[in-house]
Amino acid sequence: MTLDEIQHLNKNDCPKFSVFAKNQIPMPGNKKHLDDILNREITVVDFRIRKSNKRDGTECLQMQFLLGDEVCVAFTGSSVLINQIQDAKDNIPFSGTVVKIDRYYSFS
């Protein structure tokens, strides 16, 4: 931008970063491990799926949820949970329970 354009810039017309870069802002909430919430009802309010930092070529689910009145987040590479939450994205927020079946996590 030129100096003239900058001086005549209407700040009210500028979009807020938080509106267009939602995926760049951390989800607020207390971090929980999946084992801490097993067999407890949660209310899923938001999620993101990104490339995993732990394993190349895999995805990581970041899930924001309510546990009682507490806002929490959990991270997992569980492909079952990733598939289930993608299928349920049109129903968010939803209530459910994370269970462990053998070595796999699942919503029930």
Helices and strands as residue ranges (DSSP letters): H 3-7, G 11-13, H 17-20, G 22-24, E 30-31, H 34-37, E 41-51, E 59-67, E 70-76, H 79-87, G 89-91, E 94-101, E 104-107
